[in-house]
Amino acid sequence: MSIIQPYTLVKDDGNSVIRALRLTDLAAGHPFMYHSDLLPEGQVFFEYPDGSFRVEIRTSAGTFQILRLATPKEIAALKQEYVHLF
């Protein structure tokens, strides 16, 4: 079971909150999920604490299944799309 930690908002800046959440999740050993139009419907990117990016799909059981590693080109495009988080 994961414990959700509260975040203190210094200002109303959604990007800084999401950036903090990403860094906190990765530091705690958890992956961070990105929705992107770079992938077909139902597929998402996960960034893992080791720096790898994987393409995954939600199963009917509500879990995620790894389809493959993201390509270097996909990772670069994703980082450009979410430049405010890196």
Phi, psi and omega per residue, in radians:
M1 nan 2.348 3.111
S2 -1.628 2.512 3.057
I3 -1.756 2.229 3.140
I4 -1.523 2.149 3.133
Q5 -1.599 2.405 3.095
P6 -1.273 2.635 3.087
Y7 -1.932 2.419 3.075
T8 -1.681 2.115 -3.135
L9 -1.563 2.097 3.097
V10 -1.413 -0.667 3.085
K11 -2.578 2.942 -3.117
D12 -1.418 1.376 -3.115
D13 -2.286 1.622 -3.098
G14 -0.980 -0.629 3.141
N15 -1.098 -0.704 -3.128
S16 -1.194 -0.583 3.116
V17 -1.179 -0.793 -3.140
I18 -1.174 -0.680 3.086
R19 -1.067 -0.763 3.116
A20 -1.127 -0.714 3.105
L21 -1.084 -0.770 3.108
R22 -1.015 -0.895 -3.098
L23 -1.124 -0.677 3.117
T24 -1.147 -0.799 3.121
D25 -1.058 -0.834 -3.118
L26 -1.113 -0.731 3.137
A27 -1.129 -0.509 3.132
A28 -1.484 0.018 3.121
G29 1.546 0.229 -3.130
H30 -1.816 2.585 3.072
P31 -1.339 2.835 3.111
F32 -2.117 2.295 -3.045
M33 -1.710 2.446 3.077
Y34 -2.177 2.250 2.967
H35 -1.591 2.393 -3.090
S36 -2.630 2.514 3.055
D37 -1.280 -0.061 3.091
L38 -1.214 -0.342 -3.082
L39 -1.988 2.754 3.054
P40 -1.101 2.790 3.105
E41 -0.896 2.338 3.092
G42 1.614 -0.242 3.114
Q43 -1.768 2.561 -3.139
V44 -2.405 2.829 3.006
F45 -1.675 2.475 2.946
F46 -2.097 2.289 3.006
E47 -1.714 2.259 -3.107
Y48 -1.812 2.725 -3.107
P49 -0.983 -0.433 3.121
D50 -1.394 0.034 3.118
G51 1.622 -0.072 3.139
S52 -1.424 2.718 3.076
F53 -2.148 2.347 -3.132
R54 -2.248 2.603 3.047
V55 -1.679 2.220 -3.087
E56 -2.328 2.847 3.121
I57 -2.322 2.524 3.112
R58 -1.331 2.327 3.119
T59 -1.538 2.976 3.103
S60 -1.136 -0.368 3.098
A61 -1.427 -0.081 3.120
G62 1.560 0.076 3.075
T63 -1.695 3.101 3.112
F64 -1.981 2.473 3.122
Q65 -2.026 2.298 3.113
I66 -1.272 2.219 3.074
L67 -1.620 -0.737 -3.079
R68 -3.046 2.934 2.980
L69 -1.300 2.535 3.050
A70 -1.255 2.542 3.112
T71 -1.355 2.762 3.069
P72 -0.983 -0.634 3.128
K73 -1.157 -0.732 3.103
E74 -1.123 -0.731 -3.138
I75 -1.088 -0.764 3.116
A76 -1.081 -0.754 -3.139
A77 -1.167 -0.687 3.115
L78 -1.124 -0.762 3.116
K79 -1.121 -0.549 3.076
Q80 -1.241 -0.711 3.129
E81 -1.129 -0.650 -3.105
Y82 -1.947 0.658 -3.072
V83 -0.959 -0.525 -3.132
H84 -1.223 -0.159 -3.136
L85 -1.805 -0.167 -3.081
F86 -1.864 nan nan
